[in-house]
Amino acid sequence: MQNVEFSIINADYVELCNLLKLVGLADSGGRGKTMVAEGLVKVDGQLELRKTAKIRAGQVVQCEGTNIHVLAN
C-alpha cells in the first residue's frame, strides 16, 4: 500500500472529491465524485459515500491501494 501525505493550506478542510484530484488519484473532481459514488473510498477506515465530505487534518483517506494522510500546514 502506498502512503501519501497531503497538507491543507489556507483552509480548515478539503472536499473529498477534490482531494482525490489533488493527489493524482482522479483526473478531475468529477472523476473523484464518481470514485466516491462507486464505493472506492474510505475515510478513517469507514466507507464514505458523501462526495464533498469535509476532510480535515488528522484523517486518513484510503483509495485504490493508497493511504492519504491529511496534515495541517
N, CA, C and O atoms as a Tripos MOL2 file, in Angstrom:
@<TRIPOS>MOLECULE
protein
  292   291    73     0     0
PROTEIN
NO_CHARGES

@<TRIPOS>ATOM
      1 N           0.8420   -1.1810    0.0000 N.3       1 MET1
      2 CA          0.0000    0.0000    0.0000 C.3       1 MET1
      3 C           0.8860    1.2420    0.0000 C.2       1 MET1
      4 O           1.8340    1.3340    0.7800 O.2       1 MET1
      5 N           0.5810    2.1810   -0.8630 N.am      2 GLN2
      6 CA          1.3410    3.4280   -0.9770 C.3       2 GLN2
      7 C           0.8150    4.4470    0.0290 C.2       2 GLN2
      8 O          -0.3930    4.5520    0.2380 O.2       2 GLN2
      9 N           1.7220    5.1930    0.6480 N.am      3 ASN3
     10 CA          1.3480    6.2530    1.5760 C.3       3 ASN3
     11 C           1.6890    7.6040    0.9730 C.2       3 ASN3
     12 O           2.7830    7.8010    0.4440 O.2       3 ASN3
     13 N           0.7340    8.5410    1.0570 N.am      4 VAL4
     14 CA          0.9040    9.8930    0.5330 C.3       4 VAL4
     15 C           0.5210   10.8620    1.6400 C.2       4 VAL4
     16 O          -0.4510   10.6370    2.3620 O.2       4 VAL4
     17 N           1.2840   11.9400    1.7730 N.am      5 GLU5
     18 CA          0.9270   12.9950    2.7180 C.3       5 GLU5
     19 C           0.4070   14.1970    1.9430 C.2       5 GLU5
     20 O           0.9660   14.5760    0.9140 O.2       5 GLU5
     21 N          -0.6760   14.7940    2.4520 N.am      6 PHE6
     22 CA         -1.2710   15.9680    1.8240 C.3       6 PHE6
     23 C          -1.4670   17.0290    2.8960 C.2       6 PHE6
     24 O          -2.0920   16.7660    3.9230 O.2       6 PHE6
     25 N          -0.9420   18.2180    2.6660 N.am      7 SER7
     26 CA         -1.0910   19.3260    3.6190 C.3       7 SER7
     27 C          -2.1860   20.2750    3.1580 C.2       7 SER7
     28 O          -2.2150   20.7040    2.0040 O.2       7 SER7
     29 N          -3.0810   20.5930    4.0760 N.am      8 ILE8
     30 CA         -4.1360   21.5690    3.7890 C.3       8 ILE8
     31 C          -3.5580   22.9580    4.0250 C.2       8 ILE8
     32 O          -3.0610   23.2510    5.1130 O.2       8 ILE8
     33 N          -3.6220   23.8100    3.0090 N.am      9 ILE9
     34 CA         -3.0520   25.1560    3.0930 C.3       9 ILE9
     35 C          -4.1740   26.1970    3.0350 C.2       9 ILE9
     36 O          -5.0180   26.1540    2.1410 O.2       9 ILE9
     37 N          -4.1780   27.1150    3.9760 N.am     10 ASN10
     38 CA         -5.1220   28.2460    4.0000 C.3      10 ASN10
     39 C          -6.5890   27.8320    4.0500 C.2      10 ASN10
     40 O          -7.4470   28.5490    3.5350 O.2      10 ASN10
     41 N          -6.8880   26.6910    4.6610 N.am     11 ALA11
     42 CA         -8.2760   26.2540    4.7960 C.3      11 ALA11
     43 C          -8.3710   25.2960    5.9850 C.2      11 ALA11
     44 O          -7.3610   24.7850    6.4680 O.2      11 ALA11
     45 N          -9.5970   25.0610    6.4460 N.am     12 ASP12
     46 CA         -9.8120   24.1200    7.5420 C.3      12 ASP12
     47 C         -10.0210   22.6980    7.0410 C.2      12 ASP12
     48 O          -9.8410   21.7330    7.7840 O.2      12 ASP12
     49 N         -10.4060   22.5770    5.7610 N.am     13 TYR13
     50 CA        -10.7200   21.2660    5.2070 C.3      13 TYR13
     51 C         -10.5500   21.2860    3.6930 C.2      13 TYR13
     52 O         -10.3820   22.3420    3.0820 O.2      13 TYR13
     53 N         -10.5970   20.0920    3.1010 N.am     14 VAL14
     54 CA        -10.6300   19.9420    1.6530 C.3      14 VAL14
     55 C         -11.7530   18.9590    1.3500 C.2      14 VAL14
     56 O         -11.9330   17.9790    2.0720 O.2      14 VAL14
     57 N         -12.5060   19.2150    0.2910 N.am     15 GLU15
     58 CA        -13.5870   18.3040   -0.0790 C.3      15 GLU15
     59 C         -12.9900   17.0180   -0.6280 C.2      15 GLU15
     60 O         -11.9870   17.0410   -1.3400 O.2      15 GLU15
     61 N         -13.6140   15.9000   -0.2910 N.am     16 LEU16
     62 CA        -13.0960   14.5870   -0.6430 C.3      16 LEU16
     63 C         -12.8330   14.4350   -2.1350 C.2      16 LEU16
     64 O         -11.7600   13.9690   -2.5180 O.2      16 LEU16
     65 N         -13.7760   14.8120   -2.9840 N.am     17 CYS17
     66 CA        -13.5950   14.6490   -4.4290 C.3      17 CYS17
     67 C         -12.4110   15.4750   -4.9350 C.2      17 CYS17
     68 O         -11.7010   15.0490   -5.8460 O.2      17 CYS17
     69 N         -12.1990   16.6440   -4.3510 N.am     18 ASN18
     70 CA        -11.0660   17.4860   -4.7460 C.3      18 ASN18
     71 C          -9.7460   16.9240   -4.2250 C.2      18 ASN18
     72 O          -8.7200   17.0460   -4.8950 O.2      18 ASN18
     73 N          -9.7560   16.3160   -3.0540 N.am     19 LEU19
     74 CA         -8.5460   15.6990   -2.5150 C.3      19 LEU19
     75 C          -8.0470   14.6060   -3.4490 C.2      19 LEU19
     76 O          -6.8490   14.5080   -3.7160 O.2      19 LEU19
     77 N          -8.9660   13.7870   -3.9440 N.am     20 LEU20
     78 CA         -8.5790   12.7120   -4.8590 C.3      20 LEU20
     79 C          -7.9280   13.2810   -6.1190 C.2      20 LEU20
     80 O          -6.9810   12.7050   -6.6550 O.2      20 LEU20
     81 N          -8.4440   14.4130   -6.5820 N.am     21 LYS21
     82 CA         -7.8620   15.0820   -7.7530 C.3      21 LYS21
     83 C          -6.4880   15.6520   -7.4190 C.2      21 LYS21
     84 O          -5.5470   15.4940   -8.1970 O.2      21 LYS21
     85 N          -6.3660   16.3030   -6.2840 N.am     22 LEU22
     86 CA         -5.1240   16.9860   -5.9190 C.3      22 LEU22
     87 C          -3.9530   16.0350   -5.6840 C.2      22 LEU22
     88 O          -2.8020   16.4100   -5.9080 O.2      22 LEU22
     89 N          -4.2320   14.8140   -5.2370 N.am     23 VAL23
     90 CA         -3.1420   13.8500   -5.0190 C.3      23 VAL23
     91 C          -2.9010   12.9760   -6.2460 C.2      23 VAL23
     92 O          -2.0110   12.1260   -6.2390 O.2      23 VAL23
     93 N          -3.6900   13.1820   -7.2960 N.am     24 GLY24
     94 CA         -3.4560   12.4790   -8.5500 C.3      24 GLY24
     95 C          -4.1550   11.1430   -8.7150 C.2      24 GLY24
     96 O          -3.8540   10.4020   -9.6510 O.2      24 GLY24
     97 N          -5.0890   10.8160   -7.8180 N.am     25 LEU25
     98 CA         -5.8310    9.5580   -7.9670 C.3      25 LEU25
     99 C          -6.9940    9.7010   -8.9390 C.2      25 LEU25
    100 O          -7.4750    8.7060   -9.4820 O.2      25 LEU25
    101 N          -7.4490   10.9290   -9.1630 N.am     26 ALA26
    102 CA         -8.5410   11.1970  -10.1000 C.3      26 ALA26
    103 C          -8.0770   12.2690  -11.0840 C.2      26 ALA26
    104 O          -7.3640   13.2010  -10.7110 O.2      26 ALA26
    105 N          -8.4870   12.1280  -12.3330 N.am     27 ASP27
    106 CA         -8.1200   13.1010  -13.3620 C.3      27 ASP27
    107 C          -8.8110   14.4470  -13.1620 C.2      27 ASP27
    108 O          -8.3090   15.4840  -13.5950 O.2      27 ASP27
    109 N          -9.9690   14.4180  -12.5000 N.am     28 SER28
    110 CA        -10.7460   15.6380  -12.2880 C.3      28 SER28
    111 C         -11.5980   15.4740  -11.0410 C.2      28 SER28
    112 O         -11.7170   14.3750  -10.4980 O.2      28 SER28
    113 N         -12.1890   16.5730  -10.5930 N.am     29 GLY29
    114 CA        -13.1040   16.4970   -9.4610 C.3      29 GLY29
    115 C         -14.3070   15.6330   -9.7780 C.2      29 GLY29
    116 O         -14.8300   14.9420   -8.9040 O.2      29 GLY29
    117 N         -14.7520   15.6680  -11.0370 N.am     30 GLY30
    118 CA        -15.8820   14.8420  -11.4680 C.3      30 GLY30
    119 C         -15.5590   13.3670  -11.3600 C.2      30 GLY30
    120 O         -16.3930   12.5750  -10.9200 O.2      30 GLY30
    121 N         -14.3510   12.9920  -11.7590 N.am     31 ARG31
    122 CA        -13.9270   11.5880  -11.6320 C.3      31 ARG31
    123 C         -13.8170   11.2130  -10.1570 C.2      31 ARG31
    124 O         -14.1360   10.0880   -9.7720 O.2      31 ARG31
    125 N         -13.3640   12.1580   -9.3300 N.am     32 GLY32
    126 CA        -13.3090   11.9260   -7.8890 C.3      32 GLY32
    127 C         -14.6930   11.6400   -7.3190 C.2      32 GLY32
    128 O         -14.8530   10.7430   -6.4910 O.2      32 GLY32
    129 N         -15.6850   12.3920   -7.7580 N.am     33 LYS33
    130 CA        -17.0670   12.1610   -7.3110 C.3      33 LYS33
    131 C         -17.5490   10.7820   -7.7220 C.2      33 LYS33
    132 O         -18.2260   10.1050   -6.9490 O.2      33 LYS33
    133 N         -17.2070   10.3610   -8.9310 N.am     34 THR34
    134 CA        -17.6020    9.0380   -9.4120 C.3      34 THR34
    135 C         -16.9510    7.9410   -8.5730 C.2      34 THR34
    136 O         -17.5990    6.9540   -8.2250 O.2      34 THR34
    137 N         -15.6830    8.1130   -8.2520 N.am     35 MET35
    138 CA        -14.9790    7.1220   -7.4390 C.3      35 MET35
    139 C         -15.6410    6.9730   -6.0690 C.2      35 MET35
    140 O         -15.7930    5.8600   -5.5680 O.2      35 MET35
    141 N         -16.0300    8.0900   -5.4690 N.am     36 VAL36
    142 CA        -16.7110    8.0470   -4.1740 C.3      36 VAL36
    143 C         -18.0560    7.3360   -4.3260 C.2      36 VAL36
    144 O         -18.3960    6.4790   -3.5100 O.2      36 VAL36
    145 N         -18.8150    7.6800   -5.3550 N.am     37 ALA37
    146 CA        -20.1330    7.0750   -5.5820 C.3      37 ALA37
    147 C         -20.0360    5.5740   -5.8360 C.2      37 ALA37
    148 O         -20.9540    4.8270   -5.4990 O.2      37 ALA37
    149 N         -18.9330    5.1300   -6.4270 N.am     38 GLU38
    150 CA        -18.7300    3.7080   -6.7080 C.3      38 GLU38
    151 C         -18.2790    2.9270   -5.4740 C.2      38 GLU38
    152 O         -18.0980    1.7110   -5.5450 O.2      38 GLU38
    153 N         -18.0960    3.6090   -4.3510 N.am     39 GLY39
    154 CA        -17.7090    2.9270   -3.1150 C.3      39 GLY39
    155 C         -16.2360    2.5630   -3.0540 C.2      39 GLY39
    156 O         -15.8650    1.5940   -2.3910 O.2      39 GLY39
    157 N         -15.3940    3.3230   -3.7330 N.am     40 LEU40
    158 CA        -13.9650    3.0290   -3.7820 C.3      40 LEU40
    159 C         -13.1530    3.7510   -2.7050 C.2      40 LEU40
    160 O         -11.9360    3.5840   -2.6280 O.2      40 LEU40
    161 N         -13.8250    4.5510   -1.8750 N.am     41 VAL41
    162 CA        -13.1020    5.4280   -0.9430 C.3      41 VAL41
    163 C         -13.5410    5.1730    0.5020 C.2      41 VAL41
    164 O         -14.7280    5.0490    0.8030 O.2      41 VAL41
    165 N         -12.5400    5.1010    1.3790 N.am     42 LYS42
    166 CA        -12.8030    5.0050    2.8150 C.3      42 LYS42
    167 C         -12.1250    6.1810    3.4960 C.2      42 LYS42
    168 O         -11.0590    6.6310    3.0750 O.2      42 LYS42
    169 N         -12.7590    6.6730    4.5550 N.am     43 VAL43
    170 CA        -12.1840    7.7300    5.3810 C.3      43 VAL43
    171 C         -12.0990    7.1810    6.7970 C.2      43 VAL43
    172 O         -13.1060    6.7780    7.3780 O.2      43 VAL43
    173 N         -10.8950    7.1680    7.3470 N.am     44 ASP44
    174 CA        -10.6470    6.6110    8.6780 C.3      44 ASP44
    175 C         -11.2110    5.1910    8.7990 C.2      44 ASP44
    176 O         -11.7590    4.8220    9.8380 O.2      44 ASP44
    177 N         -11.0740    4.4070    7.7380 N.am     45 GLY45
    178 CA        -11.4820    3.0070    7.7520 C.3      45 GLY45
    179 C         -12.9500    2.7450    7.4720 C.2      45 GLY45
    180 O         -13.3660    1.5880    7.4160 O.2      45 GLY45
    181 N         -13.7470    3.7960    7.2960 N.am     46 GLN46
    182 CA        -15.1780    3.6510    7.0450 C.3      46 GLN46
    183 C         -15.5180    4.0700    5.6220 C.2      46 GLN46
    184 O         -15.0180    5.0830    5.1330 O.2      46 GLN46
    185 N         -16.3670    3.2920    4.9600 N.am     47 LEU47
    186 CA        -16.8140    3.6330    3.6110 C.3      47 LEU47
    187 C         -17.4350    5.0230    3.6160 C.2      47 LEU47
    188 O         -18.2760    5.3240    4.4620 O.2      47 LEU47
    189 N         -17.0270    5.8690    2.6790 N.am     48 GLU48
    190 CA        -17.5490    7.2420    2.5910 C.3      48 GLU48
    191 C         -18.2350    7.4220    1.2480 C.2      48 GLU48
    192 O         -17.6180    7.2360    0.1990 O.2      48 GLU48
    193 N         -19.5100    7.7820    1.2800 N.am     49 LEU49
    194 CA        -20.2880    7.9730    0.0590 C.3      49 LEU49
    195 C         -20.6660    9.4350   -0.1750 C.2      49 LEU49
    196 O         -21.3270    9.7490   -1.1640 O.2      49 LEU49
    197 N         -20.2560   10.3280    0.7210 N.am     50 ARG50
    198 CA        -20.5140   11.7660    0.5310 C.3      50 ARG50
    199 C         -19.3820   12.3320   -0.3130 C.2      50 ARG50
    200 O         -18.2370   12.3950    0.1350 O.2      50 ARG50
    201 N         -19.7010   12.7400   -1.5220 N.am     51 LYS51
    202 CA        -18.6890   13.2020   -2.4800 C.3      51 LYS51
    203 C         -17.9300   14.4290   -2.0000 C.2      51 LYS51
    204 O         -16.7360   14.5680   -2.2630 O.2      51 LYS51
    205 N         -18.6170   15.3130   -1.3000 N.am     52 THR52
    206 CA        -17.9780   16.5490   -0.8480 C.3      52 THR52
    207 C         -17.7500   16.5430    0.6630 C.2      52 THR52
    208 O         -17.7700   17.5930    1.3040 O.2      52 THR52
    209 N         -17.5360   15.3610    1.2240 N.am     53 ALA53
    210 CA        -17.2550   15.2600    2.6560 C.3      53 ALA53
    211 C         -16.0650   16.1370    2.9950 C.2      53 ALA53
    212 O         -15.0980   16.2010    2.2360 O.2      53 ALA53
    213 N         -16.1330   16.8140    4.1330 N.am     54 LYS54
    214 CA        -15.0420   17.6990    4.5610 C.3      54 LYS54
    215 C         -13.9580   16.8580    5.2170 C.2      54 LYS54
    216 O         -14.1700   16.2570    6.2700 O.2      54 LYS54
    217 N         -12.7950   16.8250    4.5800 N.am     55 ILE55
    218 CA        -11.6680   16.0690    5.1020 C.3      55 ILE55
    219 C         -10.7410   17.0380    5.8140 C.2      55 ILE55
    220 O         -10.2880   18.0230    5.2320 O.2      55 ILE55
    221 N         -10.4640   16.7490    7.0760 N.am     56 ARG56
    222 CA         -9.6720   17.6530    7.9130 C.3      56 ARG56
    223 C          -8.3400   17.0080    8.2980 C.2      56 ARG56
    224 O          -8.1450   15.8020    8.1490 O.2      56 ARG56
    225 N          -7.4390   17.8380    8.7920 N.am     57 ALA57
    226 CA         -6.1300   17.3540    9.2350 C.3      57 ALA57
    227 C          -6.3050   16.2300   10.2480 C.2      57 ALA57
    228 O          -7.1690   16.2990   11.1220 O.2      57 ALA57
    229 N          -5.4850   15.2010   10.1250 N.am     58 GLY58
    230 CA         -5.5380   14.0580   11.0310 C.3      58 GLY58
    231 C          -6.3010   12.8690   10.4730 C.2      58 GLY58
    232 O          -6.1940   11.7620   11.0010 O.2      58 GLY58
    233 N          -7.0630   13.0800    9.4220 N.am     59 GLN59
    234 CA         -7.8260   11.9860    8.8360 C.3      59 GLN59
    235 C          -6.9880   11.2480    7.8040 C.2      59 GLN59
    236 O          -6.0470   11.7990    7.2330 O.2      59 GLN59
    237 N          -7.3510    9.9820    7.5770 N.am     60 VAL60
    238 CA         -6.6820    9.1600    6.5800 C.3      60 VAL60
    239 C          -7.7230    8.6880    5.5740 C.2      60 VAL60
    240 O          -8.7470    8.1150    5.9470 O.2      60 VAL60
    241 N          -7.4510    8.9320    4.2980 N.am     61 VAL61
    242 CA         -8.3400    8.5330    3.2110 C.3      61 VAL61
    243 C          -7.6750    7.3660    2.4830 C.2      61 VAL61
    244 O          -6.4910    7.4270    2.1520 O.2      61 VAL61
    245 N          -8.4420    6.3050    2.2350 N.am     62 GLN62
    246 CA         -7.9390    5.1460    1.5130 C.3      62 GLN62
    247 C          -8.6710    5.0220    0.1890 C.2      62 GLN62
    248 O          -9.8990    5.0730    0.1370 O.2      62 GLN62
    249 N          -7.8980    4.8570   -0.8820 N.am     63 CYS63
    250 CA         -8.4950    4.7070   -2.2000 C.3      63 CYS63
    251 C          -7.5020    4.0120   -3.1250 C.2      63 CYS63
    252 O          -6.3490    4.4320   -3.2310 O.2      63 CYS63
    253 N          -7.9400    2.9630   -3.7850 N.am     64 GLU64
    254 CA         -7.1600    2.2550   -4.7930 C.3      64 GLU64
    255 C          -5.7340    1.9540   -4.3410 C.2      64 GLU64
    256 O          -4.7760    2.2390   -5.0590 O.2      64 GLU64
    257 N          -5.5970    1.3810   -3.1580 N.am     65 GLY65
    258 CA         -4.2800    0.9750   -2.6690 C.3      65 GLY65
    259 C          -3.4070    2.1050   -2.1630 C.2      65 GLY65
    260 O          -2.2070    1.9140   -1.9670 O.2      65 GLY65
    261 N          -3.9790    3.2720   -1.9470 N.am     66 THR66
    262 CA         -3.2190    4.4310   -1.4660 C.3      66 THR66
    263 C          -3.8290    4.9530   -0.1730 C.2      66 THR66
    264 O          -5.0430    5.1330   -0.0770 O.2      66 THR66
    265 N          -2.9790    5.1960    0.8210 N.am     67 ASN67
    266 CA         -3.4000    5.8610    2.0500 C.3      67 ASN67
    267 C          -2.9710    7.3160    1.9540 C.2      67 ASN67
    268 O          -1.7890    7.6070    1.7690 O.2      67 ASN67
    269 N          -3.9270    8.2300    2.0790 N.am     68 ILE68
    270 CA         -3.6280    9.6600    2.0540 C.3      68 ILE68
    271 C          -3.7260   10.1780    3.4720 C.2      68 ILE68
    272 O          -4.8150   10.2020    4.0460 O.2      68 ILE68
    273 N          -2.6070   10.5930    4.0480 N.am     69 HIS69
    274 CA         -2.5750   11.1600    5.3840 C.3      69 HIS69
    275 C          -2.6910   12.6770    5.2480 C.2      69 HIS69
    276 O          -1.8290   13.3260    4.6560 O.2      69 HIS69
    277 N          -3.7710   13.2320    5.8060 N.am     70 VAL70
    278 CA         -4.0340   14.6640    5.6760 C.3      70 VAL70
    279 C          -3.4080   15.3850    6.8670 C.2      70 VAL70
    280 O          -3.6700   15.0570    8.0240 O.2      70 VAL70
    281 N          -2.5740   16.3730    6.5520 N.am     71 LEU71
    282 CA         -1.8230   17.1110    7.5580 C.3      71 LEU71
    283 C          -2.2490   18.5770    7.5760 C.2      71 LEU71
    284 O          -2.7320   19.1130    6.5790 O.2      71 LEU71
    285 N          -2.0580   19.2180    8.7410 N.am     72 ALA72
    286 CA         -2.2810   20.6610    8.8450 C.3      72 ALA72
    287 C          -0.9840   21.3490    8.4330 C.2      72 ALA72
    288 O           0.1040   20.8060    8.6250 O.2      72 ALA72
    289 N          -1.1040   22.5180    7.8790 N.am     73 ASN73
    290 CA          0.1000   23.2470    7.4740 C.3      73 ASN73
    291 C           0.3920   24.3590    8.4500 C.2      73 ASN73
    292 O           1.3680   25.0890    8.2800 O.2      73 ASN73
@<TRIPOS>BOND
     1     1     2 1
     2     2     3 1
     3     3     4 2
     4     3     5 am
     5     5     6 1
     6     6     7 1
     7     7     8 2
     8     7     9 am
     9     9    10 1
    10    10    11 1
    11    11    12 2
    12    11    13 am
    13    13    14 1
    14    14    15 1
    15    15    16 2
    16    15    17 am
    17    17    18 1
    18    18    19 1
    19    19    20 2
    20    19    21 am
    21    21    22 1
    22    22    23 1
    23    23    24 2
    24    23    25 am
    25    25    26 1
    26    26    27 1
    27    27    28 2
    28    27    29 am
    29    29    30 1
    30    30    31 1
    31    31    32 2
    32    31    33 am
    33    33    34 1
    34    34    35 1
    35    35    36 2
    36    35    37 am
    37    37    38 1
    38    38    39 1
    39    39    40 2
    40    39    41 am
    41    41    42 1
    42    42    43 1
    43    43    44 2
    44    43    45 am
    45    45    46 1
    46    46    47 1
    47    47    48 2
    48    47    49 am
    49    49    50 1
    50    50    51 1
    51    51    52 2
    52    51    53 am
    53    53    54 1
    54    54    55 1
    55    55    56 2
    56    55    57 am
    57    57    58 1
    58    58    59 1
    59    59    60 2
    60    59    61 am
    61    61    62 1
    62    62    63 1
    63    63    64 2
    64    63    65 am
    65    65    66 1
    66    66    67 1
    67    67    68 2
    68    67    69 am
    69    69    70 1
    70    70    71 1
    71    71    72 2
    72    71    73 am
    73    73    74 1
    74    74    75 1
    75    75    76 2
    76    75    77 am
    77    77    78 1
    78    78    79 1
    79    79    80 2
    80    79    81 am
    81    81    82 1
    82    82    83 1
    83    83    84 2
    84    83    85 am
    85    85    86 1
    86    86    87 1
    87    87    88 2
    88    87    89 am
    89    89    90 1
    90    90    91 1
    91    91    92 2
    92    91    93 am
    93    93    94 1
    94    94    95 1
    95    95    96 2
    96    95    97 am
    97    97    98 1
    98    98    99 1
    99    99   100 2
   100    99   101 am
   101   101   102 1
   102   102   103 1
   103   103   104 2
   104   103   105 am
   105   105   106 1
   106   106   107 1
   107   107   108 2
   108   107   109 am
   109   109   110 1
   110   110   111 1
   111   111   112 2
   112   111   113 am
   113   113   114 1
   114   114   115 1
   115   115   116 2
   116   115   117 am
   117   117   118 1
   118   118   119 1
   119   119   120 2
   120   119   121 am
   121   121   122 1
   122   122   123 1
   123   123   124 2
   124   123   125 am
   125   125   126 1
   126   126   127 1
   127   127   128 2
   128   127   129 am
   129   129   130 1
   130   130   131 1
   131   131   132 2
   132   131   133 am
   133   133   134 1
   134   134   135 1
   135   135   136 2
   136   135   137 am
   137   137   138 1
   138   138   139 1
   139   139   140 2
   140   139   141 am
   141   141   142 1
   142   142   143 1
   143   143   144 2
   144   143   145 am
   145   145   146 1
   146   146   147 1
   147   147   148 2
   148   147   149 am
   149   149   150 1
   150   150   151 1
   151   151   152 2
   152   151   153 am
   153   153   154 1
   154   154   155 1
   155   155   156 2
   156   155   157 am
   157   157   158 1
   158   158   159 1
   159   159   160 2
   160   159   161 am
   161   161   162 1
   162   162   163 1
   163   163   164 2
   164   163   165 am
   165   165   166 1
   166   166   167 1
   167   167   168 2
   168   167   169 am
   169   169   170 1
   170   170   171 1
   171   171   172 2
   172   171   173 am
   173   173   174 1
   174   174   175 1
   175   175   176 2
   176   175   177 am
   177   177   178 1
   178   178   179 1
   179   179   180 2
   180   179   181 am
   181   181   182 1
   182   182   183 1
   183   183   184 2
   184   183   185 am
   185   185   186 1
   186   186   187 1
   187   187   188 2
   188   187   189 am
   189   189   190 1
   190   190   191 1
   191   191   192 2
   192   191   193 am
   193   193   194 1
   194   194   195 1
   195   195   196 2
   196   195   197 am
   197   197   198 1
   198   198   199 1
   199   199   200 2
   200   199   201 am
   201   201   202 1
   202   202   203 1
   203   203   204 2
   204   203   205 am
   205   205   206 1
   206   206   207 1
   207   207   208 2
   208   207   209 am
   209   209   210 1
   210   210   211 1
   211   211   212 2
   212   211   213 am
   213   213   214 1
   214   214   215 1
   215   215   216 2
   216   215   217 am
   217   217   218 1
   218   218   219 1
   219   219   220 2
   220   219   221 am
   221   221   222 1
   222   222   223 1
   223   223   224 2
   224   223   225 am
   225   225   226 1
   226   226   227 1
   227   227   228 2
   228   227   229 am
   229   229   230 1
   230   230   231 1
   231   231   232 2
   232   231   233 am
   233   233   234 1
   234   234   235 1
   235   235   236 2
   236   235   237 am
   237   237   238 1
   238   238   239 1
   239   239   240 2
   240   239   241 am
   241   241   242 1
   242   242   243 1
   243   243   244 2
   244   243   245 am
   245   245   246 1
   246   246   247 1
   247   247   248 2
   248   247   249 am
   249   249   250 1
   250   250   251 1
   251   251   252 2
   252   251   253 am
   253   253   254 1
   254   254   255 1
   255   255   256 2
   256   255   257 am
   257   257   258 1
   258   258   259 1
   259   259   260 2
   260   259   261 am
   261   261   262 1
   262   262   263 1
   263   263   264 2
   264   263   265 am
   265   265   266 1
   266   266   267 1
   267   267   268 2
   268   267   269 am
   269   269   270 1
   270   270   271 1
   271   271   272 2
   272   271   273 am
   273   273   274 1
   274   274   275 1
   275   275   276 2
   276   275   277 am
   277   277   278 1
   278   278   279 1
   279   279   280 2
   280   279   281 am
   281   281   282 1
   282   282   283 1
   283   283   284 2
   284   283   285 am
   285   285   286 1
   286   286   287 1
   287   287   288 2
   288   287   289 am
   289   289   290 1
   290   290   291 1
   291   291   292 2
@<TRIPOS>SUBSTRUCTURE
     1 MET1         2 RESIDUE 1 A MET
     2 GLN2         6 RESIDUE 1 A GLN
     3 ASN3        10 RESIDUE 1 A ASN
     4 VAL4        14 RESIDUE 1 A VAL
     5 GLU5        18 RESIDUE 1 A GLU
     6 PHE6        22 RESIDUE 1 A PHE
     7 SER7        26 RESIDUE 1 A SER
     8 ILE8        30 RESIDUE 1 A ILE
     9 ILE9        34 RESIDUE 1 A ILE
    10 ASN10       38 RESIDUE 1 A ASN
    11 ALA11       42 RESIDUE 1 A ALA
    12 ASP12       46 RESIDUE 1 A ASP
    13 TYR13       50 RESIDUE 1 A TYR
    14 VAL14       54 RESIDUE 1 A VAL
    15 GLU15       58 RESIDUE 1 A GLU
    16 LEU16       62 RESIDUE 1 A LEU
    17 CYS17       66 RESIDUE 1 A CYS
    18 ASN18       70 RESIDUE 1 A ASN
    19 LEU19       74 RESIDUE 1 A LEU
    20 LEU20       78 RESIDUE 1 A LEU
    21 LYS21       82 RESIDUE 1 A LYS
    22 LEU22       86 RESIDUE 1 A LEU
    23 VAL23       90 RESIDUE 1 A VAL
    24 GLY24       94 RESIDUE 1 A GLY
    25 LEU25       98 RESIDUE 1 A LEU
    26 ALA26      102 RESIDUE 1 A ALA
    27 ASP27      106 RESIDUE 1 A ASP
    28 SER28      110 RESIDUE 1 A SER
    29 GLY29      114 RESIDUE 1 A GLY
    30 GLY30      118 RESIDUE 1 A GLY
    31 ARG31      122 RESIDUE 1 A ARG
    32 GLY32      126 RESIDUE 1 A GLY
    33 LYS33      130 RESIDUE 1 A LYS
    34 THR34      134 RESIDUE 1 A THR
    35 MET35      138 RESIDUE 1 A MET
    36 VAL36      142 RESIDUE 1 A VAL
    37 ALA37      146 RESIDUE 1 A ALA
    38 GLU38      150 RESIDUE 1 A GLU
    39 GLY39      154 RESIDUE 1 A GLY
    40 LEU40      158 RESIDUE 1 A LEU
    41 VAL41      162 RESIDUE 1 A VAL
    42 LYS42      166 RESIDUE 1 A LYS
    43 VAL43      170 RESIDUE 1 A VAL
    44 ASP44      174 RESIDUE 1 A ASP
    45 GLY45      178 RESIDUE 1 A GLY
    46 GLN46      182 RESIDUE 1 A GLN
    47 LEU47      186 RESIDUE 1 A LEU
    48 GLU48      190 RESIDUE 1 A GLU
    49 LEU49      194 RESIDUE 1 A LEU
    50 ARG50      198 RESIDUE 1 A ARG
    51 LYS51      202 RESIDUE 1 A LYS
    52 THR52      206 RESIDUE 1 A THR
    53 ALA53      210 RESIDUE 1 A ALA
    54 LYS54      214 RESIDUE 1 A LYS
    55 ILE55      218 RESIDUE 1 A ILE
    56 ARG56      222 RESIDUE 1 A ARG
    57 ALA57      226 RESIDUE 1 A ALA
    58 GLY58      230 RESIDUE 1 A GLY
    59 GLN59      234 RESIDUE 1 A GLN
    60 VAL60      238 RESIDUE 1 A VAL
    61 VAL61      242 RESIDUE 1 A VAL
    62 GLN62      246 RESIDUE 1 A GLN
    63 CYS63      250 RESIDUE 1 A CYS
    64 GLU64      254 RESIDUE 1 A GLU
    65 GLY65      258 RESIDUE 1 A GLY
    66 THR66      262 RESIDUE 1 A THR
    67 ASN67      266 RESIDUE 1 A ASN
    68 ILE68      270 RESIDUE 1 A ILE
    69 HIS69      274 RESIDUE 1 A HIS
    70 VAL70      278 RESIDUE 1 A VAL
    71 LEU71      282 RESIDUE 1 A LEU
    72 ALA72      286 RESIDUE 1 A ALA
    73 ASN73      290 RESIDUE 1 A ASN
